[in-house]
Amino acid sequence: MTLQQSLAFLLIGAMMVAFIWGRWRYDVVAVLALLASLAIGIVKPAEAFSGFSDDIVIIVGAALVVSAAVSRSGIMEVAVRRFAPNISGPRSQLILLVVVVAVLSAFVKNIGALAIMMPIAFQMARRSGVSPSLFLMPMSFASLLGGLMTQIGTSPNIIVSKVRMELTGTPFTMFDYTPVGLALTVVGVIFLALFYKLLPERKRETQGLDSAVEIKNYSTEARVKEDSSAIGRTIAEIHALADGRAMVTRIVGAGGRSRTPLPDAKLRAGDILLIAGEPEALDKMVNQSGMVFSERRGAATKDAADFGVIEAVIGESSGLIDATAQELTLFDRTGLNLLAVSRRDQRFTERLGQIRFQNGDVILIQGHINRLPELLREWDCLPLVERGLRLGSIRNGLLPLIILAVAMGATALGIVPVAPAFFAAAVAMVITRAMPLRDVYFQLDAPILVMLACLIPVADSLRTTGGTEVIAGWLSVTASILPGWGALALIMVAAMAVTPFLNNAATVLVMAPIAASFATGLGYQPEAFLLAVAIGAGCDFLTPIGHQCNTLVMGPGGYKFGDYWRLGLPLSIIVVLVAVPMLMLVWPF
């Protein structure tokens, strides 16, 4: 082993220890590893920042934007309520999520399947009162397992098919992978359903400040339009849309007469509903019932993308104190919409425009983002930290889901590679205003992308220094003294171990020829060994860096680097124990 190879192994080993230790955040560790690799010469300066243009970084960043746009549309909330209305237990929700992700991943790119289902996972987590971290990592693992079932499910399967074609003249077909892949998926789903509690509950690190100022008792009002689907629905049905986090406090009929919001009271066209609760619950109640916020004007124009929503506290010298929005003719004078008001320990019974503002009230206002700061200063109102509230925002319905479906279809048919397809989908989300431009960079999750970009050249140092050839030599020597099943297991375990540092496609490119030549040299048929490499490369459950699906859920789930092995190590062992005998049964050698 040369000095450069030794340095590469030592640096990567030290980096992994730092990740698991958790003393420094993962992006800091990755940056320090990149600088160290430059200092000791295992990464050339010209290649140091190649990771920032790597497809994996583009795919993960674009998928975060696309998934957020799908979530923002509200279509997934409707889907959950329609197709899984009574699934409220965390375990039942988890089983549904991992099964759907696994099945989808067999026929479309697994990162696309995961991007579709992540918004549903967040909705279910809110409904059952648990952290999304309970669902996201199991879903990522299920997407990796589901991808093993078909040729198009994951890149390693496609590559080993080409290798078999070169060796025998016959490639693997679409469903040659299914017997083994299906067995692994079924066993994996059972394991995840039974042992998901091995994961610690995490919360996203970046939500500390906005959680500290969270306001939960906003009051607003909504109107039942002439063509609204809310007509004829009862108050109990409207309450169910908010999962108990918002309620109707008063009904004002079209003629101005008030009605008590009894559970069986039915809504009529022109009714004004006074509702109170959490902003997100208010948003769901209004949008999913087909009502509109009665005070919102102007935001549905061609300039809707320039409208924003902000929370602000009324100061003691504010000109708003002792006045109402109606008296101030707020929209006509300023172009601002008053969406909601919150006052400590008080629930309002008067109309929104008739509430007299007091010192300390928190107001939710909507207007042109360029004018909001100036008007807040003029009124002596202190803006709160931005929380990305969707109350009063324009929804695009099915459009984000259609954009994602087109991108996934293009990749499944081989028309466009994954990175350009998802990048184009993210751009389409912005152009169609499914995702406001001002929110895009918040969704990109810079620490995750920086970690990936820095780790790519560091991990590649194993290949550039010849470290992968050293690993191949060790495998050949060790496998030659093992029985067939032992060699098969060794190849699979080695692929699992190497994947975090080479990514799954590179692992197959390096190890598939080694496995095939080893099998041929001992007189074995190569198919089982090629599939062992594909399974090992497709099943990185130990780190967030071996597959983009694991990376995609790291930020939203609030996971630490060391969290993955808690659930991933026993799952990896199960995969090896099930896959080896299944390969020997289906592909005898």
URQUICOR-V593792 format. One record per residue. N is the residue number from 0. RES is the residue in one letter. PHI is phi in degrees with one decimal (NA if undefined). PSI is psi in degrees with one decimal (none if undefined). NEAR is the number of other C-alpha atoms within 8 Angstrom. Layout:
((N/RES/PHI/PSI/NEAR) (N/RES/PHI/PSI/NEAR))
This chain:
((0/M/NA/131.8/5) (1/T/-79.1/168.8/5) (2/L/-62.2/-43.0/6) (3/Q/-62.8/-40.4/9) (4/Q/-65.2/-42.4/12) (5/S/-61.6/-42.5/9) (6/L/-64.3/-38.4/10) (7/A/-63.2/-46.1/14) (8/F/-63.3/-42.4/10) (9/L/-65.7/-42.9/8) (10/L/-65.3/-44.1/11) (11/I/-65.7/-38.4/10) (12/G/-62.7/-44.2/8) (13/A/-64.6/-38.4/8) (14/M/-62.5/-43.5/11) (15/M/-64.3/-38.5/8) (16/V/-61.9/-43.3/8) (17/A/-64.2/-39.6/11) (18/F/-60.6/-48.2/14) (19/I/-68.9/-36.6/8) (20/W/-60.8/-42.4/7) (21/G/77.3/13.7/11) (22/R/-66.8/-37.3/6) (23/W/-115.2/152.8/8) (24/R/-65.1/151.7/8) (25/Y/-59.3/-35.7/12) (26/D/-70.5/-32.8/10) (27/V/-66.1/-42.7/9) (28/V/-61.0/-42.8/13) (29/A/-64.5/-41.5/14) (30/V/-63.3/-45.0/12) (31/L/-63.2/-37.7/8) (32/A/-64.2/-40.4/13) (33/L/-64.7/-44.3/14) (34/L/-63.4/-40.2/8) (35/A/-65.1/-39.8/9) (36/S/-66.3/-32.3/13) (37/L/-68.4/-41.8/12) (38/A/-64.7/-37.3/6) (39/I/-93.1/-1.9/8) (40/G/86.4/12.8/8) (41/I/-88.0/-13.2/11) (42/V/-121.7/128.3/13) (43/K/-77.7/145.5/8) (44/P/-54.2/-36.0/6) (45/A/-65.8/-22.6/6) (46/E/-103.1/-1.1/8) (47/A/-60.9/-36.5/12) (48/F/-111.6/20.4/10) (49/S/-65.3/-25.3/11) (50/G/-64.1/-25.7/13) (51/F/-69.8/-17.6/9) (52/S/-108.1/7.4/9) (53/D/-70.2/147.3/9) (54/D/-56.4/-36.3/7) (55/I/-62.6/-42.1/9) (56/V/-63.7/-42.4/13) (57/I/-63.8/-43.8/11) (58/I/-62.6/-47.4/13) (59/V/-65.3/-46.3/13) (60/G/-61.3/-46.2/11) (61/A/-65.0/-40.0/13) (62/A/-64.6/-34.9/14) (63/L/-63.6/-42.3/13) (64/V/-67.3/-45.2/13) (65/V/-62.5/-46.0/15) (66/S/-62.6/-40.5/12) (67/A/-64.3/-37.8/11) (68/A/-66.7/-40.5/12) (69/V/-62.7/-42.3/15) (70/S/-63.7/-41.8/11) (71/R/-63.8/-30.6/10) (72/S/-64.7/-24.8/13) (73/G/83.3/-3.4/11) (74/I/-66.7/-32.2/10) (75/M/-71.5/-30.4/12) (76/E/-63.0/-41.9/9) (77/V/-65.1/-41.2/9) (78/A/-63.0/-43.1/9) (79/V/-61.8/-44.5/12) (80/R/-68.5/-31.7/8) (81/R/-81.3/-42.9/7) (82/F/-100.3/-16.8/6) (83/A/-140.0/57.7/8) (84/P/-70.1/-25.7/7) (85/N/-108.8/7.1/4) (86/I/-90.2/102.8/7) (87/S/-121.6/-18.7/9) (88/G/-75.3/139.4/7) (89/P/-55.4/-40.8/9) (90/R/-67.2/-42.7/7) (91/S/-63.5/-41.5/9) (92/Q/-62.1/-43.7/11) (93/L/-61.0/-45.0/11) (94/I/-60.5/-45.3/10) (95/L/-60.1/-45.5/8) (96/L/-64.4/-47.6/12) (97/V/-70.1/-34.5/13) (98/V/-66.9/-45.9/10) (99/V/-63.9/-44.2/8) (100/V/-61.9/-43.0/16) (101/A/-63.4/-43.9/16) (102/V/-66.4/-44.6/9) (103/L/-60.8/-39.2/12) (104/S/-66.6/-19.1/17) (105/A/-71.9/-21.9/15) (106/F/-121.2/-13.9/11) (107/V/-132.9/168.5/14) (108/K/-56.9/133.2/15) (109/N/-61.8/-30.1/17) (110/I/-69.9/-31.1/11) (111/G/-68.3/-42.9/12) (112/A/-61.1/-40.9/13) (113/L/-66.9/-40.5/13) (114/A/-62.2/-36.7/12) (115/I/-65.5/-41.4/12) (116/M/-88.0/-16.4/10) (117/M/-59.3/-44.5/10) (118/P/-59.2/-36.1/13) (119/I/-65.5/-38.0/12) (120/A/-61.1/-41.1/12) (121/F/-65.2/-39.9/9) (122/Q/-63.4/-44.5/11) (123/M/-66.8/-36.2/11) (124/A/-63.1/-41.2/13) (125/R/-65.5/-39.5/10) (126/R/-64.0/-40.5/8) (127/S/-93.5/-2.6/9) (128/G/72.7/30.1/6) (129/V/-117.9/168.6/8) (130/S/-75.4/141.9/10) (131/P/-58.7/-20.5/14) (132/S/-61.5/-22.2/13) (133/L/-65.6/-27.9/13) (134/F/-104.5/-35.7/11) (135/L/-66.3/-46.3/12) (136/M/-66.3/-45.8/13) (137/P/-56.5/-36.6/12) (138/M/-65.4/-40.9/13) (139/S/-61.6/-46.4/12) (140/F/-62.1/-39.5/11) (141/A/-64.4/-35.8/15) (142/S/-66.4/-35.3/18) (143/L/-68.0/-42.1/15) (144/L/-66.3/-43.2/15) (145/G/-63.2/-32.5/18) (146/G/-66.1/-16.7/18) (147/L/-75.8/-12.2/17) (148/M/-81.4/-21.3/16) (149/T/-137.3/167.9/16) (150/Q/-65.2/-35.1/15) (151/I/-90.9/-1.6/14) (152/G/-68.0/-30.4/16) (153/T/-155.1/153.5/14) (154/S/-60.0/-42.4/9) (155/P/-55.3/-36.7/13) (156/N/-63.9/-39.4/15) (157/I/-65.9/-41.4/10) (158/I/-68.4/-43.6/11) (159/V/-68.2/-25.9/14) (160/S/-65.2/-40.2/12) (161/K/-66.8/-39.2/10) (162/V/-63.3/-42.2/11) (163/R/-64.0/-36.8/15) (164/M/-61.0/-42.3/11) (165/E/-67.5/-32.7/8) (166/L/-82.9/-43.8/6) (167/T/-117.1/-10.3/7) (168/G/83.5/0.5/7) (169/T/-128.7/116.4/7) (170/P/-79.8/166.2/10) (171/F/-69.9/144.2/12) (172/T/-91.6/176.6/8) (173/M/-52.8/-44.7/8) (174/F/-110.6/15.3/8) (175/D/-62.6/-24.7/9) (176/Y/-84.2/-14.1/14) (177/T/-65.0/-45.6/10) (178/P/-55.7/-49.4/9) (179/V/-72.2/-45.1/12) (180/G/-61.8/-39.8/14) (181/L/-66.2/-42.0/11) (182/A/-60.6/-43.5/9) (183/L/-65.6/-39.2/12) (184/T/-66.1/-44.1/13) (185/V/-62.7/-48.4/8) (186/V/-63.4/-40.0/8) (187/G/-64.3/-42.2/13) (188/V/-64.0/-40.9/12) (189/I/-61.9/-44.0/8) (190/F/-61.5/-46.2/10) (191/L/-64.1/-36.5/9) (192/A/-69.2/-31.3/10) (193/L/-89.3/-31.4/7) (194/F/-123.0/22.8/8) (195/Y/-62.4/-21.5/11) (196/K/-74.2/-2.1/7) (197/L/-63.8/-22.0/7) (198/L/-79.9/134.3/9) (199/P/-74.0/145.8/7) (200/E/-74.2/128.5/7) (201/R/-120.8/156.2/10) (202/K/-124.0/148.0/11) (203/R/-59.2/128.7/10) (204/E/-60.8/-32.3/6) (205/T/-80.9/4.1/5) (206/Q/-103.7/13.2/8) (207/G/-63.4/-49.0/7) (208/L/-69.2/-45.4/8) (209/D/-67.7/-29.0/10) (210/S/-68.6/-30.9/7) (211/A/-68.2/-26.2/6) (212/V/-111.1/20.1/8) (213/E/-64.4/127.1/6) (214/I/-105.6/128.8/7) (215/K/-115.0/-9.4/7) (216/N/-117.3/52.8/10) (217/Y/-74.0/147.5/13) (218/S/-116.6/136.0/14) (219/T/-147.8/-175.1/12) (220/E/-142.8/149.4/15) (221/A/-133.1/152.7/14) (222/R/-115.3/139.9/12) (223/V/-87.7/111.0/17) (224/K/-73.1/167.0/10) (225/E/-63.1/-31.3/6) (226/D/-107.1/19.2/6) (227/S/-73.8/142.7/11) (228/S/-72.7/-7.8/9) (229/A/-76.0/-17.0/12) (230/I/-62.4/126.5/11) (231/G/89.7/-10.4/8) (232/R/-82.3/152.4/10) (233/T/-89.3/164.0/11) (234/I/-62.5/-35.7/14) (235/A/-61.7/-39.9/9) (236/E/-66.8/-37.9/8) (237/I/-66.7/-41.6/12) (238/H/-61.8/-36.7/13) (239/A/-62.1/-27.6/8) (240/L/-65.5/-25.4/11) (241/A/-98.3/5.3/13) (242/D/53.5/35.9/9) (243/G/80.3/7.0/7) (244/R/-104.2/7.5/8) (245/A/-155.8/152.8/14) (246/M/-147.6/154.8/10) (247/V/-83.5/126.9/12) (248/T/-102.4/-16.5/10) (249/R/-166.6/146.6/12) (250/I/-118.3/127.1/13) (251/V/-112.5/116.6/13) (252/G/-70.2/172.9/12) (253/A/-60.8/-28.7/9) (254/G/-89.3/3.0/5) (255/G/93.8/0.4/6) (256/R/-87.1/134.7/7) (257/S/-86.2/148.2/8) (258/R/-129.3/148.9/8) (259/T/-75.9/131.2/7) (260/P/-79.2/65.9/10) (261/L/-68.7/153.6/7) (262/P/-54.8/-33.6/7) (263/D/-95.5/5.3/7) (264/A/-68.0/132.2/9) (265/K/-99.5/145.6/9) (266/L/-85.8/149.5/12) (267/R/-125.6/158.9/10) (268/A/-60.2/135.3/11) (269/G/90.2/-8.8/10) (270/D/-62.4/143.7/12) (271/I/-109.9/124.6/13) (272/L/-105.3/125.2/13) (273/L/-90.1/121.0/16) (274/I/-128.4/151.2/14) (275/A/-137.6/144.9/14) (276/G/156.5/-161.7/13) (277/E/-74.1/146.2/12) (278/P/-53.9/-44.8/11) (279/E/-66.3/-38.4/9) (280/A/-67.8/-39.2/13) (281/L/-61.3/-42.5/14) (282/D/-61.4/-45.7/11) (283/K/-63.5/-43.7/11) (284/M/-60.5/-43.5/13) (285/V/-73.9/-49.2/12) (286/N/-70.2/-39.4/9) (287/Q/-78.7/-13.7/9) (288/S/-97.0/-3.6/11) (289/G/80.2/16.3/11) (290/M/-90.0/176.6/14) (291/V/-132.3/153.4/11) (292/F/-71.2/121.5/12) (293/S/-68.9/-23.6/8) (294/E/-93.4/-4.3/10) (295/R/-82.7/124.9/11) (296/R/-138.9/154.5/7) (297/G/82.4/-28.1/7) (298/A/-73.1/-16.9/11) (299/A/-91.6/15.6/8) (300/T/-85.0/-175.4/6) (301/K/-65.1/-17.7/5) (302/D/-94.6/18.9/8) (303/A/-56.6/-33.7/10) (304/A/-65.0/-21.3/9) (305/D/-92.5/1.7/7) (306/F/-90.6/138.6/11) (307/G/-131.9/166.7/9) (308/V/-120.4/134.8/12) (309/I/-140.0/146.5/10) (310/E/-98.2/138.8/12) (311/A/-146.3/150.1/13) (312/V/-101.6/131.8/12) (313/I/-75.2/123.2/18) (314/G/-79.1/168.2/10) (315/E/-69.9/-20.8/8) (316/S/-108.4/19.6/6) (317/S/-70.8/143.3/11) (318/G/-73.2/-6.0/7) (319/L/-81.3/-22.3/10) (320/I/-60.4/135.5/12) (321/D/68.6/12.4/7) (322/A/-117.2/163.6/11) (323/T/-114.5/164.0/12) (324/A/-64.0/-33.3/13) (325/Q/-68.1/-43.7/8) (326/E/-63.9/-35.0/7) (327/L/-82.5/-7.2/8) (328/T/41.5/59.6/8) (329/L/-56.3/-50.1/13) (330/F/-68.9/-43.0/9) (331/D/-64.4/-35.4/6) (332/R/-83.9/-33.5/7) (333/T/-123.3/-15.5/6) (334/G/79.4/11.4/10) (335/L/-99.9/144.0/10) (336/N/-103.0/129.0/12) (337/L/-85.5/113.8/14) (338/L/-92.8/-35.7/15) (339/A/-164.7/160.7/12) (340/V/-134.7/142.4/13) (341/S/-129.8/132.3/12) (342/R/-131.4/133.6/11) (343/R/-54.8/128.1/5) (344/D/58.7/31.6/4) (345/Q/-142.0/137.2/6) (346/R/-114.7/125.1/8) (347/F/-81.2/146.7/6) (348/T/-115.6/-12.2/7) (349/E/-86.0/162.3/6) (350/R/-59.9/153.4/8) (351/L/-58.0/-43.5/12) (352/G/-71.9/-9.5/9) (353/Q/-104.4/1.4/9) (354/I/-74.9/127.5/11) (355/R/-85.7/122.9/9) (356/F/-69.2/144.8/11) (357/Q/-127.5/161.0/9) (358/N/-58.9/128.3/9) (359/G/95.9/-9.5/9) (360/D/-61.8/145.0/12) (361/V/-104.8/123.7/11) (362/I/-113.4/147.3/13) (363/L/-112.5/113.4/12) (364/I/-123.3/152.0/13) (365/Q/-126.0/135.9/13) (366/G/-174.5/-174.2/13) (367/H/-66.6/128.2/11) (368/I/-62.0/-23.9/9) (369/N/-78.2/-21.4/6) (370/R/-98.3/-21.1/8) (371/L/-56.8/-49.9/9) (372/P/-59.1/-41.6/8) (373/E/-63.2/-44.7/8) (374/L/-68.8/-35.8/8) (375/L/-64.3/-40.4/12) (376/R/-65.0/-40.2/9) (377/E/-62.6/-36.4/7) (378/W/-93.6/5.1/10) (379/D/55.2/53.1/12) (380/C/-115.1/135.9/12) (381/L/-97.4/116.2/10) (382/P/-69.6/140.3/9) (383/L/-87.8/168.9/9) (384/V/-59.1/139.0/8) (385/E/-68.1/130.8/8) (386/R/-115.2/6.1/5) (387/G/64.4/37.6/5) (388/L/-68.0/144.5/8) (389/R/-104.6/2.0/10) (390/L/-59.0/121.7/10) (391/G/85.0/3.2/10) (392/S/-82.7/157.3/6) (393/I/-79.3/135.0/7) (394/R/-104.6/149.3/8) (395/N/-108.9/10.9/9) (396/G/55.9/-124.4/8) (397/L/-78.9/-11.6/8) (398/L/-56.3/-48.1/8) (399/P/-60.1/-38.1/14) (400/L/-67.3/-36.6/9) (401/I/-65.0/-43.4/8) (402/I/-60.3/-45.2/11) (403/L/-64.4/-41.3/13) (404/A/-62.9/-39.8/8) (405/V/-63.4/-43.0/8) (406/A/-63.2/-42.9/12) (407/M/-68.4/-38.9/12) (408/G/-63.7/-39.6/9) (409/A/-64.3/-37.9/11) (410/T/-74.1/-38.3/14) (411/A/-64.6/-34.2/11) (412/L/-87.2/-1.6/7) (413/G/76.0/16.9/7) (414/I/-74.4/-41.5/7) (415/V/-134.8/139.7/9) (416/P/-62.9/163.4/8) (417/V/-62.6/-46.4/8) (418/A/-60.5/-52.5/10) (419/P/-61.6/-35.8/8) (420/A/-64.5/-46.8/13) (421/F/-72.3/-34.4/14) (422/F/-63.1/-44.7/11) (423/A/-63.1/-37.9/9) (424/A/-63.7/-41.6/13) (425/A/-63.5/-42.3/12) (426/V/-63.3/-41.3/8) (427/A/-62.9/-35.9/9) (428/M/-60.8/-38.6/14) (429/V/-73.4/-44.9/11) (430/I/-62.5/-38.8/7) (431/T/-85.1/2.1/7) (432/R/66.8/19.5/10) (433/A/-69.1/-25.9/15) (434/M/-132.0/113.7/13) (435/P/-59.3/140.2/9) (436/L/-57.9/-34.5/9) (437/R/-68.9/-17.3/6) (438/D/-96.5/-9.6/9) (439/V/-61.3/-46.7/10) (440/Y/-72.1/-23.7/8) (441/F/-67.9/-36.0/7) (442/Q/-75.5/-19.8/9) (443/L/-67.8/-21.3/11) (444/D/56.9/71.0/11) (445/A/-54.3/-41.8/6) (446/P/-56.8/-39.1/8) (447/I/-65.8/-45.8/11) (448/L/-67.5/-38.0/12) (449/V/-64.7/-42.1/12) (450/M/-58.7/-48.0/14) (451/L/-61.3/-47.8/13) (452/A/-62.6/-35.6/15) (453/C/-76.8/-33.3/16) (454/L/-76.7/-26.6/13) (455/I/-59.8/-51.0/11) (456/P/-68.8/-31.4/15) (457/V/-65.4/-47.0/13) (458/A/-64.8/-35.3/10) (459/D/-68.8/-14.4/10) (460/S/-63.3/-24.4/12) (461/L/-60.7/-39.3/14) (462/R/-77.6/-45.3/9) (463/T/-68.4/-27.9/7) (464/T/-89.2/-4.5/10) (465/G/88.3/11.7/9) (466/G/-64.1/-33.3/13) (467/T/-66.4/-32.1/9) (468/E/-68.0/-35.5/8) (469/V/-63.1/-44.9/9) (470/I/-60.9/-42.4/8) (471/A/-61.3/-40.9/10) (472/G/-63.4/-42.8/8) (473/W/-61.1/-42.6/8) (474/L/-62.5/-44.9/10) (475/S/-61.6/-44.2/10) (476/V/-64.6/-45.9/8) (477/T/-68.9/-43.8/8) (478/A/-66.5/-29.0/11) (479/S/-66.4/-21.1/8) (480/I/-101.6/4.3/6) (481/L/-102.2/155.9/9) (482/P/-68.1/169.7/7) (483/G/-55.4/-47.2/6) (484/W/-65.2/-34.8/10) (485/G/-67.0/-41.8/9) (486/A/-64.3/-38.8/11) (487/L/-62.2/-45.4/12) (488/A/-65.2/-39.4/11) (489/L/-62.6/-44.5/10) (490/I/-59.9/-43.2/14) (491/M/-66.7/-45.2/14) (492/V/-63.7/-41.4/10) (493/A/-62.7/-41.2/9) (494/A/-63.3/-40.3/15) (495/M/-61.4/-40.7/13) (496/A/-72.6/-33.5/8) (497/V/-84.3/-27.7/10) (498/T/-53.1/-41.7/14) (499/P/-59.3/-21.9/13) (500/F/-103.8/-14.1/11) (501/L/-119.2/-10.2/12) (502/N/66.2/158.9/12) (503/N/-65.2/-37.9/14) (504/A/-66.3/-43.9/11) (505/A/-64.9/-36.1/9) (506/T/-59.9/-44.9/14) (507/V/-65.7/-41.6/15) (508/L/-61.1/-35.3/9) (509/V/-79.7/-44.7/9) (510/M/-93.1/-25.8/11) (511/A/-60.3/-46.3/14) (512/P/-62.8/-35.6/9) (513/I/-63.5/-46.9/10) (514/A/-64.0/-41.1/13) (515/A/-66.6/-44.0/12) (516/S/-68.2/-35.2/8) (517/F/-64.2/-46.4/10) (518/A/-62.2/-45.1/12) (519/T/-63.7/-39.7/10) (520/G/-63.4/-30.7/7) (521/L/-94.4/3.7/6) (522/G/83.2/16.7/6) (523/Y/-91.9/155.1/8) (524/Q/-72.7/141.4/9) (525/P/-81.5/-14.1/12) (526/E/-58.4/-48.4/10) (527/A/-61.2/-37.9/13) (528/F/-72.6/-37.1/13) (529/L/-64.8/-43.0/13) (530/L/-67.9/-31.7/11) (531/A/-62.2/-40.2/15) (532/V/-64.3/-44.9/15) (533/A/-62.1/-42.8/13) (534/I/-66.0/-45.6/11) (535/G/-61.1/-42.8/14) (536/A/-71.1/-27.1/18) (537/G/-88.5/-1.7/14) (538/C/-123.1/58.6/11) (539/D/-86.7/96.9/15) (540/F/-104.0/2.4/14) (541/L/-97.2/-20.6/8) (542/T/-139.2/163.9/12) (543/P/-88.5/2.2/12) (544/I/-110.2/-8.0/11) (545/G/-79.4/-23.4/13) (546/H/-144.8/142.1/11) (547/Q/-63.7/-23.6/12) (548/C/-64.6/-43.5/13) (549/N/-63.1/-39.0/15) (550/T/-67.9/-37.8/12) (551/L/-59.6/-36.2/11) (552/V/-91.0/-6.8/11) (553/M/-63.8/-50.8/13) (554/G/-68.1/-54.3/11) (555/P/-58.8/-31.3/9) (556/G/-85.4/-10.3/13) (557/G/68.2/24.0/11) (558/Y/-74.7/152.9/11) (559/K/-96.5/160.7/9) (560/F/-57.2/-40.2/11) (561/G/-77.2/-3.4/11) (562/D/-73.0/-27.6/10) (563/Y/-66.4/-37.7/14) (564/W/-70.5/-22.5/10) (565/R/-57.8/-45.5/10) (566/L/-95.0/-29.1/13) (567/G/-77.8/-32.8/11) (568/L/-65.5/-52.3/11) (569/P/-62.2/-33.9/8) (570/L/-67.1/-38.0/11) (571/S/-63.0/-42.1/11) (572/I/-62.4/-42.9/8) (573/I/-62.5/-41.4/9) (574/V/-59.3/-45.0/10) (575/V/-64.4/-44.9/11) (576/L/-64.9/-32.6/8) (577/V/-86.5/-41.5/10) (578/A/-68.1/-39.7/11) (579/V/-61.5/-54.8/12) (580/P/-64.6/-33.6/9) (581/M/-65.4/-41.3/9) (582/L/-63.2/-41.3/13) (583/M/-67.2/-31.2/11) (584/L/-76.2/-45.8/7) (585/V/-81.7/-35.2/8) (586/W/-125.5/69.0/8) (587/P/-60.9/142.9/8) (588/F/-125.0/none/8))
